Amino acid sequence: QVQLLESGGGSVQAGQSLRLSCAASGFTFSTYPMAWYRQEPGKERELVAAISRYGTTTNYANAVKDRFTISRDNAKKTVYLQMNSLKPEDTAVYYCKLAMPPTEYWGQGTQVTVSS
């Protein structure tokens, strides 16, 4: 079965960096685009970044553009989110998402907390 396991979250000071990882299993990883979302308490989950099957195309939310980088290693079945120059407003639970129509799969999330 499809499994997505995020890791790499933590508590950091503003301006520091974190790298999130999402290890995938149970499907042909290179066949599907992948995405990172985040959710703050009381708010809707929002798209942070997405990457095409072979990593040739990426897109980002305006709020993270030029600070975050999404990448993938199809051999390792892993998608990454490099987060630089973190801000307190980046504090959220970050989720890895696979869209396999008609089903969406989500990881359990990893908490990122940025203090000022």
C-alpha positions as CSV (number, residue, x, y, z in Angstrom):
1,Q,0.0,0.0,0.0
2,V,1.0,3.6,-0.5
3,Q,3.0,5.1,2.3
4,L,4.5,8.5,2.7
5,L,6.8,9.2,5.7
6,E,8.0,12.7,6.3
7,S,11.0,13.6,8.5
8,G,13.3,16.5,9.2
9,G,11.0,18.9,11.0
10,G,12.0,20.7,14.2
11,S,12.4,24.0,16.0
12,V,14.7,26.6,14.7
13,Q,15.4,30.3,14.9
14,A,14.3,32.7,12.2
15,G,16.9,32.8,9.4
16,Q,18.0,29.2,9.8
17,S,17.4,26.3,7.5
18,L,15.7,22.8,7.6
19,R,15.5,20.1,5.1
20,L,12.4,17.9,5.0
21,S,12.3,14.5,3.5
22,C,9.4,12.3,2.4
23,A,10.2,8.7,1.8
24,A,7.6,6.9,-0.4
25,S,6.8,3.3,-0.9
26,G,4.0,1.1,-2.3
27,F,3.9,2.7,-5.8
28,T,6.1,3.5,-8.8
29,F,7.5,6.8,-7.5
30,S,8.9,8.1,-10.7
31,T,5.5,7.9,-12.4
32,Y,3.9,10.7,-10.3
33,P,4.5,14.3,-9.5
34,M,4.8,15.1,-5.8
35,A,4.0,18.0,-3.6
36,W,4.6,19.6,-0.2
37,Y,1.7,21.3,1.7
38,R,1.6,22.9,5.1
39,Q,-1.1,23.6,7.6
40,E,-1.3,26.1,10.4
41,P,-3.7,25.5,13.3
42,G,-7.2,26.7,12.3
43,K,-6.3,27.2,8.7
44,E,-6.7,25.3,5.5
45,R,-3.9,23.2,4.2
46,E,-2.0,25.1,1.5
47,L,0.3,24.1,-1.3
48,V,4.0,25.0,-0.7
49,A,5.8,23.4,-3.6
50,A,5.3,20.8,-6.3
51,I,7.6,18.9,-8.6
52,S,7.1,16.9,-11.8
53,R,7.8,13.2,-12.2
54,Y,11.5,13.7,-13.2
55,G,12.0,17.0,-11.4
56,T,12.2,19.1,-14.5
57,T,9.3,21.3,-13.5
58,T,8.7,22.9,-10.1
59,N,6.4,25.5,-8.8
60,Y,6.1,27.3,-5.5
61,A,3.8,29.4,-3.4
62,N,4.6,33.0,-3.6
63,A,5.3,33.1,0.2
64,V,8.2,30.6,-0.2
65,K,9.6,31.4,-3.6
66,D,13.3,32.0,-3.6
67,R,13.6,30.5,-0.1
68,F,12.4,27.0,-0.5
69,T,13.6,24.3,-3.0
70,I,11.7,21.1,-3.8
71,S,13.7,18.2,-5.3
72,R,13.4,14.5,-5.7
73,D,15.6,11.4,-6.0
74,N,13.7,8.8,-7.9
75,A,16.2,6.1,-7.1
76,K,15.7,6.7,-3.4
77,K,11.9,7.3,-3.8
78,T,12.3,10.4,-1.8
79,V,11.1,14.0,-2.2
80,Y,12.8,16.8,-0.4
81,L,12.0,20.4,0.7
82,Q,15.0,22.5,1.5
83,M,13.8,25.5,3.5
84,N,16.2,28.4,3.9
85,S,15.8,31.8,5.6
86,L,12.9,30.5,7.6
87,K,10.4,32.9,9.1
88,P,8.0,32.6,12.0
89,E,5.2,32.6,9.5
90,D,6.6,29.3,8.1
91,T,5.6,27.6,11.3
92,A,3.2,24.8,10.4
93,V,2.8,21.1,10.0
94,Y,4.3,20.1,6.6
95,Y,2.8,17.3,4.6
96,C,3.9,15.3,1.6
97,K,1.2,14.6,-0.9
98,L,0.7,12.1,-3.7
99,A,-2.1,12.6,-6.2
100,M,-3.1,9.3,-7.7
101,P,-6.6,10.1,-9.2
102,P,-9.1,9.6,-7.8
103,T,-7.2,9.2,-4.6
104,E,-5.0,11.6,-2.7
105,Y,-2.4,10.2,-0.2
106,W,-0.9,12.2,2.6
107,G,1.9,11.5,5.0
108,Q,1.5,12.0,8.7
109,G,3.1,15.4,8.7
110,T,6.2,16.9,10.4
111,Q,6.1,19.9,12.6
112,V,8.2,23.0,11.7
113,T,8.4,25.7,14.3
114,V,10.3,28.9,13.7
115,S,10.9,31.3,16.5
116,S,11.8,35.0,16.2
